[in-house]
Amino acid sequence: MFCDTGMAGRIERMETEAIAGGVNAGLRRATTTTGGFTQEIAGGAACFAGPNSPLNKVVGVGFAGVPSTAQWVAVEQAYAEVGAPVQVELAHLADPRIGAELTARGYRLTSFENVLGLRLRGRAWQVPQSVEVRRDDDDDMDTWLDTVVDGFAHPDDDGLPATEDFPRDILASAVRDLAATNNTHRYVAYRAGEPAGGASLRLAGGIAALAGAATLPEHRRQGVQTALLSTRLNAAAAADCDLAVITTQPGSKSQQNSQSQGFALLYTRAVLVKDPA
């Protein structure tokens, strides 16, 4: 599967909408001032949800022009005012001048993440019979939220080690807010009648973003991730999406599971960080 800059830009726009939407959902839900903000920059967005949130990042930059130096100064000032580092997730298919600019401004490369994709139309996926997957779009999301957050709290040992670790309450808040964005559906997988894993599916502009997948440690290597993946792919195809995308840690079990279902590596995002002055 070939990914050009047009496809990458389409995916990055969806990612920008999701992260900014999650931040805005949190701001609407907040009972106290968090200092949160979203700030447009060259087609992407600089987002801040609150101290130590996984939603604090600059996303989607590089497919609608090159940010000016003044724009980077404004972004850096916004993060400095809340005492947070600037974290830029930069697709390797973005304009290369952006990476050069960030390096010159003192950003350091800290990690990578992979974006994989799959054409959907005309395909169907088998769900393992040992796992039952239920769509969970009721107002009460406690079972889904607890399952996903507990799964994230115990990362899989396969692949490169995670470079970020978040307090449980902050992670739960971010996961909840991302699930509150438009056209996002939640799924819970059950083994022997017990919650074993959870995931989400966001549909927008013909793209299905498969996100938030986590399995409880005692249920791993039992087909839970395959069941969640297959169920969401079938749902996305039924919704007439043409493309499914998933973001994984390089060399992880999630990447292996995705590729076993036909996903191909589309591009990589470099994560660049600048600490507050």
C-alpha positions as CSV (number, residue, x, y, z in Angstrom):
1,M,0.0,0.0,0.0
2,F,1.4,3.3,-1.1
3,C,1.0,6.5,1.0
4,D,1.6,9.9,-0.7
5,T,1.6,13.3,0.9
6,G,-2.1,13.6,0.1
7,M,-3.1,10.5,2.1
8,A,-0.8,11.5,4.9
9,G,-2.3,15.0,5.1
10,R,-5.8,13.5,5.2
11,I,-4.8,11.3,8.1
12,E,-3.0,14.1,10.0
13,R,-6.1,16.4,9.6
14,M,-8.2,13.7,11.3
15,E,-5.6,13.3,14.0
16,T,-5.6,17.1,14.6
17,E,-9.4,17.1,14.9
18,A,-9.3,14.2,17.3
19,I,-6.7,15.7,19.7
20,A,-8.2,19.2,19.6
21,G,-11.6,17.8,20.0
22,G,-10.5,15.8,23.1
23,V,-9.0,18.9,24.6
24,N,-12.1,21.0,24.0
25,A,-14.3,18.2,25.5
26,G,-12.2,18.3,28.6
27,L,-12.5,22.1,28.8
28,R,-16.3,21.8,28.6
29,R,-16.3,19.2,31.4
30,A,-13.8,20.9,33.7
31,T,-15.1,22.5,36.9
32,T,-11.9,24.4,37.5
33,T,-9.5,26.3,35.3
34,T,-7.0,24.0,33.7
35,G,-5.2,26.5,31.5
36,G,-6.1,24.3,28.5
37,F,-6.0,25.6,24.9
38,T,-6.0,24.7,21.3
39,Q,-4.1,27.0,18.9
40,E,-4.1,26.5,15.1
41,I,-0.7,26.4,13.4
42,A,-0.3,25.8,9.6
43,G,-3.2,23.4,9.3
44,G,-2.3,21.6,12.6
45,A,-2.9,22.5,16.2
46,A,-1.0,23.1,19.4
47,C,-3.0,21.5,22.2
48,F,-2.8,21.6,26.0
49,A,-5.3,19.9,28.2
50,G,-3.7,20.4,31.6
51,P,-0.5,19.4,33.4
52,N,1.0,16.1,32.3
53,S,-1.8,15.2,29.9
54,P,-1.0,12.9,26.9
55,L,-3.0,15.4,24.8
56,N,-0.4,18.1,25.3
57,K,1.2,18.1,21.8
58,V,1.5,19.8,18.5
59,V,-0.1,17.7,15.8
60,G,-0.8,17.8,12.1
61,V,1.8,20.4,11.1
62,G,3.4,20.2,7.7
63,F,0.6,19.6,5.1
64,A,-0.8,23.1,4.9
65,G,2.3,25.3,4.6
66,V,5.4,25.8,6.7
67,P,4.9,27.6,10.0
68,S,6.7,30.9,10.3
69,T,9.3,31.6,13.0
70,A,6.8,33.9,14.6
71,Q,4.2,31.1,14.8
72,W,6.7,28.8,16.6
73,V,7.5,31.6,19.0
74,A,3.8,32.0,19.8
75,V,3.4,28.3,20.3
76,E,6.4,28.1,22.5
77,Q,5.2,31.1,24.5
78,A,1.8,29.5,25.0
79,Y,3.3,26.3,26.5
80,A,5.8,28.3,28.6
81,E,3.0,30.2,30.2
82,V,1.6,26.9,31.5
83,G,5.0,25.5,32.4
84,A,4.9,22.7,29.9
85,P,7.4,21.4,27.3
86,V,6.5,21.7,23.6
87,Q,6.1,18.2,22.0
88,V,5.8,18.1,18.3
89,E,4.6,14.9,16.5
90,L,6.0,15.4,13.0
91,A,5.1,13.0,10.1
92,H,8.2,12.1,8.0
93,L,6.1,13.0,4.9
94,A,5.6,16.6,6.1
95,D,7.7,19.4,4.6
96,P,11.3,18.7,5.6
97,R,12.0,22.3,6.3
98,I,9.9,22.0,9.5
99,G,12.3,19.4,11.0
100,A,15.3,21.6,10.2
101,E,13.6,24.6,11.8
102,L,12.8,22.7,14.9
103,T,16.3,21.3,15.2
104,A,17.7,24.8,14.9
105,R,15.3,26.0,17.6
106,G,16.7,23.5,20.1
107,Y,14.1,20.6,19.8
108,R,15.5,17.2,20.5
109,L,14.3,13.9,19.0
110,T,12.9,11.6,21.8
111,S,11.0,8.8,20.1
112,F,9.0,7.6,17.1
113,E,5.5,6.2,16.4
114,N,4.2,4.3,13.4
115,V,1.1,5.0,11.4
116,L,-0.3,2.0,9.6
117,G,-3.2,1.8,7.1
118,L,-5.5,-0.7,5.4
119,R,-7.9,-0.4,2.5
120,L,-11.4,-1.6,3.6
121,R,-13.8,-1.9,0.8
122,G,-14.8,-5.4,-0.3
123,R,-13.3,-7.1,2.7
124,A,-14.5,-8.8,5.9
125,W,-12.7,-10.1,9.0
126,Q,-13.3,-13.1,11.2
127,V,-13.7,-12.5,15.0
128,P,-12.2,-15.2,17.3
129,Q,-15.1,-17.2,18.8
130,S,-13.4,-17.3,22.2
131,V,-13.9,-13.5,22.6
132,E,-17.2,-11.5,22.6
133,V,-16.9,-7.9,21.5
134,R,-19.7,-5.5,22.4
135,R,-20.2,-1.9,21.3
136,D,-20.5,0.2,24.4
137,D,-21.9,3.6,23.5
138,D,-24.1,4.1,26.6
139,D,-23.7,7.2,28.8
140,D,-22.1,5.0,31.5
141,M,-18.6,4.3,30.3
142,D,-17.2,3.0,33.6
143,T,-16.5,-0.6,32.4
144,W,-14.9,0.5,29.2
145,L,-12.9,3.3,30.8
146,D,-11.6,1.1,33.7
147,T,-10.7,-1.7,31.3
148,V,-8.8,0.5,28.9
149,V,-7.0,2.5,31.5
150,D,-6.0,-0.6,33.5
151,G,-4.7,-2.1,30.3
152,F,-2.6,1.0,29.5
153,A,-1.3,1.1,33.1
154,H,0.4,-2.3,32.4
155,P,2.2,-1.9,29.1
156,D,3.2,-4.9,27.1
157,D,6.9,-5.8,27.3
158,D,7.2,-6.5,23.6
159,G,8.8,-3.9,21.3
160,L,10.6,-0.6,22.2
161,P,9.9,0.6,25.7
162,A,7.3,3.3,26.2
163,T,8.8,6.8,26.5
164,E,5.9,8.3,28.5
165,D,4.1,7.4,31.7
166,F,1.1,9.2,33.0
167,P,-0.7,9.2,36.3
168,R,-3.9,7.1,36.2
169,D,-6.3,9.9,36.8
170,I,-4.8,12.1,34.1
171,L,-4.7,9.2,31.7
172,A,-8.4,8.3,32.5
173,S,-9.4,11.9,31.9
174,A,-7.7,12.0,28.5
175,V,-9.1,8.7,27.4
176,R,-12.6,9.8,28.5
177,D,-12.3,13.1,26.6
178,L,-11.1,11.5,23.4
179,A,-14.1,9.1,23.5
180,A,-16.4,12.1,23.8
181,T,-15.5,13.5,20.4
182,N,-17.9,13.2,17.5
183,N,-18.4,9.9,15.7
184,T,-16.3,7.9,18.2
185,H,-17.6,4.5,19.3
186,R,-16.4,2.4,22.3
187,Y,-15.9,-1.4,22.3
188,V,-15.4,-3.9,25.2
189,A,-14.1,-7.4,24.7
190,Y,-15.2,-10.2,27.1
191,R,-13.6,-13.6,27.8
192,A,-15.6,-16.0,29.9
193,G,-18.0,-13.2,30.7
194,E,-15.3,-10.9,32.1
195,P,-14.1,-7.6,30.6
196,A,-10.7,-8.4,29.0
197,G,-10.0,-5.4,26.8
198,G,-11.3,-2.2,25.2
199,A,-10.8,0.0,22.3
200,S,-12.4,2.9,20.3
201,L,-13.2,3.7,16.7
202,R,-13.5,7.1,15.3
203,L,-15.1,7.7,11.8
204,A,-14.5,10.9,9.9
205,G,-14.2,11.8,6.2
206,G,-14.1,8.2,5.1
207,I,-11.3,7.3,7.5
208,A,-11.6,4.9,10.4
209,A,-9.2,5.6,13.2
210,L,-8.6,2.6,15.5
211,A,-7.4,3.9,18.8
212,G,-7.3,3.3,22.5
213,A,-6.8,-0.5,22.3
214,A,-5.7,-2.1,25.6
215,T,-5.9,-5.6,27.0
216,L,-5.8,-6.5,30.7
217,P,-2.5,-8.4,31.5
218,E,-4.3,-11.7,32.5
219,H,-6.1,-11.8,29.2
220,R,-3.1,-11.2,26.8
221,R,-2.2,-13.6,24.1
222,Q,-5.8,-14.9,24.0
223,G,-7.0,-13.2,20.8
224,V,-8.5,-10.2,22.5
225,Q,-6.7,-7.6,20.4
226,T,-7.5,-9.6,17.2
227,A,-11.2,-9.6,18.2
228,L,-11.3,-5.9,18.9
229,L,-9.4,-5.1,15.7
230,S,-11.6,-7.4,13.5
231,T,-14.8,-6.1,15.0
232,R,-13.9,-2.5,14.4
233,L,-12.7,-3.1,10.9
234,N,-16.0,-4.7,10.0
235,A,-17.9,-1.8,11.5
236,A,-15.7,0.7,9.6
237,A,-16.3,-1.2,6.3
238,A,-20.1,-1.2,7.0
239,A,-19.9,2.6,7.5
240,D,-18.4,2.9,4.0
241,C,-15.0,4.1,5.1
242,D,-12.3,3.5,2.5
243,L,-9.3,3.6,4.8
244,A,-8.5,2.4,8.3
245,V,-5.5,3.7,10.2
246,I,-3.9,2.8,13.5
247,T,-0.9,4.2,15.4
248,T,1.5,1.9,17.2
249,Q,4.7,1.8,19.1
250,P,7.5,0.6,16.7
251,G,8.1,-3.1,17.0
252,S,5.2,-3.6,19.4
253,K,2.7,-6.5,19.7
254,S,0.0,-4.0,18.5
255,Q,2.0,-3.4,15.3
256,Q,2.4,-7.2,14.8
257,N,-1.3,-7.8,15.3
258,S,-2.2,-5.0,12.9
259,Q,0.1,-6.3,10.2
260,S,-1.2,-9.8,10.6
261,Q,-4.6,-8.3,9.7
262,G,-3.2,-6.7,6.5
263,F,-2.1,-3.3,7.7
264,A,0.9,-1.8,6.0
265,L,3.3,0.9,7.4
266,L,2.4,4.2,5.8
267,Y,4.7,6.7,7.6
268,T,6.4,7.4,10.8
269,R,6.0,10.3,13.2
270,A,9.1,11.7,14.9
271,V,8.5,13.1,18.4
272,L,10.5,16.2,19.1
273,V,10.5,18.0,22.4
274,K,11.7,21.4,23.6
275,D,11.7,22.1,27.4
276,P,10.3,25.3,28.7
277,A,12.8,28.1,29.1
